[in-house]
Amino acid sequence: MQEPQVFNEADRRLTLISVLIVFLLSAMSQTVVATAMPRIVSDLSGLHLYAWATTAYLLASTVMVPIWGKLGDIFGRKPILLWGIGVFLAGSWLSGLAGEFGDLPVIGGGMTQLITARAVQGVGGGALFTIAFAIIADLYAPRERAKFSGLFGSVFGVASIFGPVIGGFFTDHGTVELAGHVIEGWRWVFYVNVPFALAAVAMIVLKMPALPPRGEGRIDYAGAALIVVGFTTLLLAITWGGRDYGWASPMILGLLAASLASLTAFVFVQRAVRDPILPLELFKNRTFNTANGAAFIYSMAFMGVTSFLPLYMQVGQGVPATRSGLTMLALMVGLVASSTINGQLVTRTGVYKPFMIGGGAVLIAGVFSLCFIGPDTGTLDLAWRLLIVGIGLGPGQSLFGLAVQNAVPPHQLGVATSSGQFVRQIGSTMGVALFGAILTWGLTSELSRLSAANPAAQMETLELSDLQRMAMERDADPGLAEARAADPVTRATDQIIRQSFSTAVVYGIIFSLAVLLFGFLLMLKIPGVRLQDRVPPPAPTPAPAEVKS
């Protein structure tokens, strides 16, 4: 048996900084593009492909998470992280070049080039989150690891708040001319990743310790292919269902059938192969099951609520986009503060379950308070409710993963860590889709009811995409709202839209509250085990990994 590897404090500190940079890149890549997309779509002429620039990244990053985790266990975290950063950099660079050379063979025009490059970026991005958390788990004991949760929560908050601001700044002010060639400002949204990633690579290569592999074996190609197919079709069904196709349409039913068949085959393959990509024995671990289940439910509820609140503020309350972003800052302040304080308390006490339960109770109270918002809710009134939600979310951002890492053997640390990130991303995607479906139903129902009671309004069927377009038009032209308010017909119509959408949002929040209550009951079943005080030693030195040709 190998002796536990000893790391000096300077190397651990520099490794932590480089991992935080990597984590920031991954988080920013999901938020920085949002404000640039209208200009990108205009330049690349791809309005019908608008959603795919985001969907391609999320699909690729999500399905690759368990694969990167297993590769990190087999070959070691450091080389796999460097490979992930390399793929992420290539995708970022190609995203910035989309459309620069006109239509390309096979790939097509600028928008399809961007979607392809974003998928490549997502493949690499799946490694950044997963391997970053696994490296921290290798360097620090679970009890000591808890205090860094605040750092990662802060990075997540920075990305969520400043990502859209940075994207908007580069889009509006970043256009430059070099050697007679004009580089549009939105392209810097992708190019800006390059220097930060190169700095992280330099620190990782020079200062990160050569962490030994935690496992051994061969790559499970069949399992990797089946999990990619199974979850890609599932995520496509969730993303398209109720938006592009009806839930009972042949397309959605076919995707769900393909997902079920692939995931069923995946389970049989995992039982048969010697080195499965997701060992089924992990599901015999009560902490693994309950903590990941609770993380899935909390991510579903969190993303469902927060994804549509800015739109509620812009359409339901009629506030500009800048003020809606500042209001959301209250949620992130609560999240960062709570995550930091809880991390320190967990490190001091060595227990995590009481803080989970306390955070869950506060979160339920915060979401319950959001059930009473409406078109007349003031900015400060909404902000204090979001602050409570953020305080409740803080412990869940790190403690679920910490509990899982504390409960699994060292050789399964990477795949166990990646499983937590994987279920969070699946939960987030499902939360947005289900919340959106409830919003659409509620909006249609309320518009029909209120317009029948007010003949002065000229009402037509509206989708969420119509509301997003209206919000962008009002933000681009501040005088538009005043002009519409001066006309009695449009004023009555806008009032019905505001009331209908606000009520529809509350329907979605009530759904999220019910989901959270179930997640809280599941969280109570997580074993309250004390955190380990030492980093577990690596497994005996394995033979070189065997790779099938």
FIVEXGU-604410 format. One line per 8 residues: for each residue x, y, z of C-alpha. Coordinates in Angstrom, 3 decimals, always signed. Each point is the difference from the previous one (the first is absolute). Example, Ala and Ser with C-alpha at 12.3 -4.5 7.8 and 13.67 -1.06 7.14 Angstrom:
residues 2
+12.300/-4.500/+7.800 | +1.370/+3.440/-0.660;
This chain:
residues 549
+0.000/+0.000/+0.000 | +1.323/+3.438/-0.945 | +0.581/+2.573/+2.678 | -2.285/+3.013/-0.179 | +1.511/+2.622/-2.267 | +1.109/+3.163/+1.818 | -0.559/+3.359/-1.708 | +1.675/+3.200/+1.136;
-2.233/+2.962/+0.720 | +1.376/+2.190/-2.816 | -0.777/-2.605/-2.663 | -3.460/-0.589/+1.429 | -0.721/+3.739/+0.028 | +1.117/+0.514/-3.604 | -1.926/-3.070/-1.071 | -3.097/+1.362/+1.720;
+0.378/+3.341/-1.841 | +0.403/-1.718/-3.368 | -3.023/-2.220/+0.679 | -2.069/+3.066/+0.938 | +0.968/+1.607/-3.324 | -1.079/-3.160/-1.812 | -3.268/-0.030/+1.961 | -0.594/+3.662/-0.874;
+0.567/-0.708/-3.710 | -2.544/-2.808/+0.074 | -2.583/+2.067/+1.876 | +0.523/+3.108/-2.150 | -0.327/-1.943/-3.246 | -3.635/-0.703/+0.908 | -0.938/+3.578/+0.952 | +2.128/+2.352/-2.097;
-1.638/-0.917/-3.312 | -3.596/+0.877/+0.943 | +0.201/+3.764/-0.563 | +2.030/-0.413/-3.202 | -2.422/-2.400/-1.696 | -2.339/+2.587/-1.615 | +2.982/+1.629/-1.752 | +1.484/-3.385/-0.922;
-3.274/-1.132/-1.539 | -0.221/+3.271/-1.949 | +3.547/-0.320/-1.383 | -0.170/-3.715/-0.794 | -3.618/-0.028/-1.244 | -1.256/-2.919/+2.045 | -3.060/+1.023/+1.998 | -1.590/-3.441/-0.398;
+3.127/-1.540/+1.589 | +0.128/+2.513/+2.883 | -0.501/-2.478/+2.849 | +2.502/-2.532/-1.333 | +3.033/+2.166/+0.773 | -0.764/-0.577/+3.696 | -1.537/-3.461/-0.303 | +3.027/-1.437/-1.842;
+2.325/+1.031/+2.826 | -2.251/-1.336/+2.752 | -0.609/-3.317/-1.759 | +3.683/-0.630/-0.684 | +1.212/+1.033/+3.449 | -2.690/-1.998/+1.807 | +0.450/-3.317/-1.783 | +3.806/+0.218/+0.275;
+0.090/+0.536/+3.781 | +0.016/-3.694/+1.067 | +2.462/-0.879/-2.772 | +2.508/+2.630/+1.112 | -0.410/-1.131/+3.605 | +0.839/-3.602/-0.859 | +2.973/+1.031/-2.162 | +1.318/+2.046/+2.923;
-0.178/-3.064/+2.239 | +1.864/-2.145/-2.546 | +2.682/+2.349/-1.316 | +0.271/+2.622/+2.764 | -1.595/+3.426/+0.365 | +2.818/+2.165/-1.332 | +0.300/-1.340/-3.576 | -3.769/-0.306/-0.381;
-0.536/+3.577/+1.219 | +2.585/+1.241/-2.510 | -1.734/-1.919/-2.777 | -3.323/+1.501/+1.055 | +1.417/+3.540/+0.004 | +1.496/-0.646/-3.453 | -3.338/-1.092/-1.447 | -1.758/+2.925/+1.722;
+2.540/+2.450/-1.466 | -0.415/-1.452/-3.491 | -3.770/+0.351/+0.272 | +0.301/+3.592/+1.263 | +2.319/+0.991/-2.834 | -2.182/-1.652/-2.636 | -3.102/+1.666/+1.476 | +1.657/+3.401/-0.441;
+0.875/-0.847/-3.624 | -3.540/-1.115/-0.924 | -1.046/+1.542/-3.296 | +3.329/+1.738/-0.642 | +0.687/-2.093/-3.124 | -3.518/-0.280/-1.371 | -1.752/-3.309/-0.498 | +2.154/-3.087/+0.596;
-0.369/-3.487/-1.509 | -2.148/-2.381/+2.059 | -0.334/+2.422/+2.963 | -1.799/+2.722/-1.942 | -0.572/+3.648/+0.914 | +1.144/+2.110/+2.913 | -2.739/-0.986/+2.424 | +0.516/-3.732/-0.492;
+3.746/+0.574/+0.355 | -0.634/+1.713/+3.336 | -2.260/-2.825/+1.188 | +2.627/-2.602/-0.928 | +2.757/+1.970/+1.727 | -2.158/+0.475/+3.100 | -0.486/-3.770/+0.142 | +3.789/-0.453/-0.110;
+0.330/+2.623/+2.738 | -2.587/-1.888/+2.042 | +1.927/-3.268/-0.330 | +2.989/+1.690/+1.615 | -2.152/+1.939/+2.446 | -1.332/-3.254/+1.428 | +3.528/-0.763/+1.225 | +0.577/+3.386/+1.640;
-2.682/-0.268/+2.696 | +0.464/-3.715/+0.607 | +3.779/-0.255/+0.176 | +0.306/+3.266/+1.946 | -2.117/-1.361/+2.865 | +1.767/-3.374/-0.114 | +3.435/+1.665/+0.258 | -1.064/+1.908/+3.102;
-1.215/-3.322/+1.405 | +3.437/-1.517/-0.667 | +1.895/+2.852/+1.662 | -2.173/+0.676/+3.044 | -1.720/-2.202/+2.549 | -3.831/+0.249/+0.032 | -0.087/+2.008/+3.216 | +2.613/+2.487/-1.244;
-1.619/+0.054/-3.443 | -3.244/+1.439/+1.335 | +1.469/+3.447/+0.607 | +0.697/+0.433/-3.722 | -3.676/-0.314/-0.858 | -0.354/+3.741/+0.482 | +2.702/+0.647/-2.581 | -1.744/-2.120/-2.600;
-3.350/+1.532/+0.923 | +1.535/+3.459/-0.476 | +1.355/-0.957/-3.416 | -3.423/-1.301/-1.007 | -1.597/+3.239/+1.185 | +2.548/+2.133/-1.875 | -0.648/-1.943/-3.197 | -3.774/+0.240/+0.366;
-0.015/+3.753/+0.596 | +2.952/+1.325/-1.985 | -0.099/-2.480/-2.888 | -2.952/+1.724/-1.718 | +1.533/+3.437/+0.750 | +3.324/-0.975/-1.597 | -1.781/-1.535/-2.969 | -2.021/+3.180/-0.513;
+3.078/+2.232/+0.331 | +2.016/-1.865/-2.631 | -3.015/-0.186/-2.316 | -0.700/+3.734/+0.199 | +3.540/+1.419/+0.253 | +2.435/-2.714/-1.109 | -0.115/+0.402/-3.783 | +3.508/+0.812/-1.305;
+1.776/+0.217/-3.338 | +3.309/-1.828/-0.400 | +1.965/+0.168/-3.252 | -3.089/+1.134/-1.853 | -2.116/-2.865/+1.364 | -2.939/+0.729/+2.309 | -0.358/-2.330/+3.000 | -3.508/+0.190/+1.421;
-0.201/+0.616/+3.734 | -1.949/-3.188/+0.762 | +2.942/-2.128/-1.170 | +2.022/+1.168/+3.024 | -2.578/-1.708/+2.221 | +1.661/-3.247/-1.124 | +3.567/+1.243/-0.515 | +0.198/+1.375/+3.560;
+0.129/-3.600/+1.283 | +3.353/-0.598/-1.672 | +2.427/+2.028/+2.199 | -1.631/-1.174/+3.244 | +0.090/-3.629/-1.116 | +3.654/+0.277/-1.025 | +0.849/+1.493/+3.404 | -1.765/-2.908/+1.695;
+1.860/-2.491/-2.215 | +3.359/+1.559/+0.920 | -0.744/-0.216/+3.729 | -1.291/-3.572/-0.296 | +3.016/-1.198/-1.989 | +2.570/+1.728/+2.193 | -1.476/-0.232/+3.489 | -2.726/-2.619/+0.230;
+1.303/-3.179/+1.678 | +0.010/-3.147/-2.104 | -3.082/-1.500/+1.622 | +0.024/-3.799/-0.326 | -2.881/-1.794/-1.711 | -2.641/-1.093/+2.490 | -1.167/-2.991/-2.011 | +1.049/-2.385/-2.712;
-1.434/-1.860/-2.946 | -1.058/+0.584/-3.562 | -2.333/+2.440/-1.698 | -3.597/-1.178/-0.227 | -0.701/+1.120/-3.578 | -3.405/-1.700/-0.226 | -1.160/+1.587/+3.247 | +1.284/+3.423/-1.084;
-1.848/-0.198/-3.329 | -3.246/-1.151/+1.608 | +0.015/+2.703/+2.681 | +0.649/+2.678/-2.649 | -2.883/-1.248/-2.177 | -2.323/-0.605/+2.953 | +0.346/+3.389/+1.622 | +0.333/+1.986/-3.239;
-3.380/-1.281/-1.176 | -1.484/+0.579/+3.472 | +1.254/+3.587/+0.160 | -1.194/+0.691/-3.544 | -3.464/-1.292/+0.921 | -0.065/+2.165/+3.133 | +1.278/+3.061/-1.889 | -2.321/-0.321/-3.011;
-3.086/-1.319/+1.801 | -2.724/+2.611/+0.293 | +2.076/+2.558/-1.915 | +0.812/-1.303/-3.481 | -2.089/-3.182/+0.131 | -2.982/-1.160/+2.021 | +0.751/-2.376/+2.870 | -2.054/-2.710/-1.710;
+1.518/+0.588/-3.461 | +1.803/-2.859/-1.819 | +3.315/+1.900/+0.285 | -0.089/+0.334/+3.803 | -1.358/-3.506/+0.551 | +2.671/-1.388/-2.329 | +2.776/+1.827/+1.855 | -1.303/-1.232/+3.353;
-0.192/-3.578/-1.335 | +3.564/+0.229/-1.338 | +1.170/+1.358/+3.367 | -1.720/-2.785/+1.927 | +1.449/-2.681/-2.297 | +3.530/+1.443/+0.191 | -0.022/+0.434/+3.774 | -1.401/-3.504/+0.499;
+2.786/-1.395/-2.164 | +2.452/+2.151/+1.974 | -1.039/-1.676/+3.269 | +0.522/-3.471/-1.484 | +3.423/+1.014/-1.352 | +1.040/+1.411/+3.378 | -0.880/-3.323/+1.614 | +2.023/-1.972/-2.542;
+3.235/+1.954/-0.497 | +2.952/-0.211/+2.352 | +0.605/+3.757/+0.269 | -3.363/+1.791/-0.392 | -0.104/+3.713/-0.654 | -2.581/+0.324/+2.811 | +0.412/-2.870/+2.497 | -3.451/-1.207/+1.006;
+1.325/-0.863/+3.450 | -0.059/+3.737/+0.739 | -3.785/-0.219/+0.072 | +0.236/-2.293/+3.020 | +1.461/+2.969/+1.898 | -2.817/+1.775/+1.864 | +1.842/+3.313/+0.148 | +0.717/-0.127/-3.745;
-3.675/-0.582/-0.810 | -1.608/+2.450/+2.398 | +2.497/+2.858/-0.420 | -0.048/-0.181/-3.801 | -3.787/-0.340/+0.016 | -0.362/+3.098/+2.149 | +2.518/+1.889/-2.179 | -2.025/-0.924/-3.094;
-3.247/+1.299/+1.524 | +1.544/+3.189/+1.392 | +1.618/+0.802/-3.380 | -3.320/-0.582/-1.735 | -1.821/+2.400/+2.316 | +2.796/+2.606/+0.083 | +0.438/+0.301/-3.778 | -3.729/-0.064/-0.587;
-0.507/+2.997/+2.299 | +3.061/+2.098/-0.833 | -0.019/-0.482/-3.798 | -3.297/+1.828/-0.447 | +0.117/+2.593/+2.784 | +1.906/+2.577/-2.128 | -2.674/-0.371/-2.701 | -2.699/+0.384/+2.680;
+1.590/+3.253/+1.126 | +0.285/+1.347/-3.554 | -3.479/-1.071/-1.198 | -2.036/-0.446/+3.185 | +1.376/+3.029/+1.846 | +1.099/+2.043/-3.007 | +3.517/+0.758/+1.316 | +3.065/+0.319/-2.286;
+2.467/-2.864/-0.400 | +2.701/+1.794/+2.000 | -2.203/+0.327/+3.071 | -1.122/-3.625/-0.278 | +3.650/-1.070/-0.009 | +0.751/+2.099/+3.076 | -3.019/-1.493/+1.784 | +1.288/-3.520/-0.714;
+3.229/+1.082/+1.696 | -1.839/-0.355/+3.321 | -0.328/-3.732/-0.604 | +3.712/-0.368/-0.766 | +1.017/+2.057/+3.051 | -2.023/-2.335/+2.194 | +1.385/-3.079/-1.746 | +3.658/+1.067/+0.262;
-0.277/+1.135/+3.633 | -1.879/-3.119/+1.072 | +2.333/-2.327/-1.878 | +3.075/+1.646/+1.555 | -1.329/-0.020/+3.574 | -1.338/-3.551/-0.217 | +3.282/-1.242/-1.457 | +1.927/+1.416/+2.940;
-2.470/-1.453/+2.505 | +0.150/-3.450/-1.603 | +3.810/+0.086/+0.150 | -0.067/+0.900/+3.695 | -2.639/-2.530/+1.039 | +0.722/-2.860/-2.413 | -3.739/-0.568/-0.637 | -2.080/+1.095/-2.956;
-3.569/-1.254/+0.418 | -1.244/+2.668/+2.462 | +1.095/+2.719/-2.443 | -1.692/-1.800/-2.893 | -3.259/-0.162/+1.935 | +0.233/+3.636/+1.099 | +0.715/+1.152/-3.556 | -2.855/-2.102/-1.374;
-2.467/+1.486/+2.476 | +1.070/+3.570/-0.836 | -0.208/-0.767/-3.735 | -3.549/-1.295/+0.329 | -0.950/+3.135/+1.950 | +1.558/+2.215/-2.687 | -1.747/-1.768/-2.901 | -3.270/+0.085/+1.973;
+0.337/+3.786/+0.302 | +0.352/+0.213/-3.808 | -3.473/-1.532/-0.370 | -1.466/+3.406/+0.937 | +1.680/+2.177/-2.634 | -1.989/+1.766/-2.723 | +0.199/+2.811/-2.580 | +0.007/+2.615/+2.772;
+2.772/-1.565/+2.091 | +2.750/+2.581/+0.516 | +3.688/-0.549/-0.698 | +1.024/+0.053/+3.665 | -2.949/-2.224/+0.900 | +1.211/-2.598/-2.496 | +3.658/+0.439/+0.997 | -0.482/-1.039/+3.647;
-1.839/-3.127/-1.114 | +2.847/-0.871/-2.376 | +2.514/+0.632/+2.793 | -1.731/-2.668/+2.119 | +0.019/-2.408/-2.954 | +3.742/+0.589/-0.463 | +0.726/-0.588/+3.696 | -1.872/-3.297/-0.198;
+1.808/-1.065/-3.171 | +3.489/+0.557/+1.427 | +0.486/-3.325/+1.825 | -1.379/-2.027/-2.905 | +2.573/+1.399/-2.419 | +2.782/-2.055/+1.553 | -1.135/-2.247/+2.837 | -1.803/-2.592/-2.138;
+3.191/-0.643/-1.968 | +2.069/+0.062/+3.173 | -2.186/-2.697/+1.557 | +0.411/-2.229/-3.063 | +3.785/+0.460/-0.126 | +0.221/-0.844/+3.693 | -1.961/-3.246/-0.489 | +1.766/-1.645/-2.969;
+3.367/-1.797/-0.235 | +2.947/+1.955/-1.469 | +0.101/-1.917/-3.297 | -3.589/+1.103/-0.754 | +0.461/+3.636/+1.010 | +0.006/+1.370/-3.548 | -3.042/-1.873/-1.239 | -1.894/+0.752/+3.222;
+0.829/+3.712/-0.290 | -1.022/+0.075/-3.652 | -3.270/-1.764/+0.808 | -0.993/+2.879/+2.280 | +0.738/+2.590/-2.684 | -1.781/-2.176/-2.550 | -3.260/-0.285/+1.925 | +0.083/+3.732/+0.765;
+0.222/+0.869/-3.694 | -2.740/-2.473/-0.902 | -2.145/+1.452/+2.793 | +0.655/+3.566/-1.160 | -1.012/-0.836/-3.564 | -3.156/-1.779/+1.153 | -0.854/+2.851/+2.366 | +0.182/+2.627/-2.749;
-2.065/-2.178/-2.382 | -2.721/-0.865/+2.543 | -0.215/+3.533/+1.400 | -0.226/+1.309/-3.569 | -2.802/-2.442/-0.822 | -1.968/+1.095/+3.097 | +0.622/+3.653/-0.888 | -1.303/-0.523/-3.537;
-3.127/-1.756/+1.258 | -0.623/+2.633/+2.677 | +0.599/+2.872/-2.412 | -2.439/-1.393/-2.564 | -2.631/-0.654/+2.649 | +0.273/+3.416/+1.636 | +0.118/+1.922/-3.292 | -3.216/-1.710/-1.101;
-1.744/+0.685/+3.311 | +1.036/+3.647/+0.390 | -0.468/+1.008/-3.640 | -3.575/-1.359/+0.078 | -0.705/+2.315/+2.932 | +1.519/+3.059/-1.709 | -1.319/+0.577/-3.543 | +2.183/+3.123/-0.378;
+3.140/-2.116/-0.264 | +1.193/-1.445/-3.308 | +1.433/-3.331/+1.035 | +1.650/-2.744/-1.993 | +1.665/-3.275/+0.942 | +3.451/+0.577/+1.515 | +2.924/-2.342/+0.574 | +2.990/+0.525/+2.305;
+2.098/+0.900/-3.048 | -2.458/+2.858/-0.730 | +0.449/+1.339/+3.534 | +3.797/-0.209/-0.302 | -0.177/+1.958/-3.260 | -2.252/+2.618/+1.628 | +2.416/+0.378/+2.917 | +2.974/+0.522/-2.341;
-1.927/+2.557/-2.096 | -1.004/+2.014/+3.056 | +3.532/-0.068/+1.368 | +1.436/+1.147/-3.339 | -2.559/+2.831/-0.317 | -0.849/+1.563/+3.411 | -2.621/+2.241/-1.646 | -1.997/-2.972/-1.253;
-1.643/-0.614/+3.391 | -1.133/+3.639/+0.235 | -1.422/-0.094/-3.525 | -1.969/-3.176/+0.733 | -1.271/+1.437/+3.295 | -1.417/+3.015/-1.852 | -2.296/-2.205/-2.107 | -3.006/-1.399/+1.946;
-0.128/-3.233/-2.004 | +3.676/-0.860/+0.335 | -0.059/+1.113/+3.655 | -2.828/-2.448/+0.742 | +1.756/-2.723/-1.970 | +3.299/+0.502/+1.854 | -1.773/-0.062/+3.352 | -1.566/-3.364/-0.821;
+3.382/-1.367/-1.151 | +1.683/+1.162/+3.219 | -2.711/-1.481/+2.208 | -0.160/-3.263/-1.959 | +3.737/-0.562/-0.036 | +0.380/+0.859/+3.696 | -2.713/-2.534/+0.892 | +1.605/-2.621/-2.278;
+3.344/+0.520/+1.745 | -1.662/-0.621/+3.365 | -1.419/-3.279/-1.348 | +3.544/-1.042/-0.857 | +1.307/+1.057/+3.416 | -2.694/-2.077/+1.713 | +1.171/-2.989/-2.056 | +3.619/+0.666/+1.059;
-1.096/+0.247/+3.639 | -1.670/-3.427/-0.205 | +3.171/-1.444/-1.567 | +2.136/+1.558/+2.754 | -2.167/-1.517/+2.738 | +0.606/-3.432/-1.502 | +3.725/+0.749/-0.233 | +0.039/+1.075/+3.655;
-1.530/-3.326/+1.068 | +2.628/-1.820/-2.057 | +2.759/+2.120/+1.541 | -1.092/-1.088/+3.479 | +0.972/-3.550/-0.977 | +3.635/+0.919/-0.767 | +2.179/-1.695/+2.670 | +1.535/+2.516/+2.376;
+3.571/-1.380/-0.144 | +2.914/+2.032/+1.329 | +2.461/+1.283/-2.592 | +3.403/-1.661/-0.251 | +2.951/+1.990/+1.290 | +2.604/-1.482/-2.338 | +0.332/-0.435/-3.744 | -0.492/-3.716/-0.781;
+3.137/-1.647/-1.422 | -0.011/-0.939/-3.674 | -0.556/-3.563/-1.104 | +3.038/-2.216/-0.588 | +1.956/+1.049/-3.067 | -1.998/-1.361/-2.941 | +1.265/-1.553/-3.146 | -0.070/+2.311/-3.038;
-3.558/+0.520/-1.200 | -0.934/-2.343/-2.801 | -1.661/+1.719/-2.915 | -1.807/-2.003/-2.625 | +0.944/+0.802/-3.525;
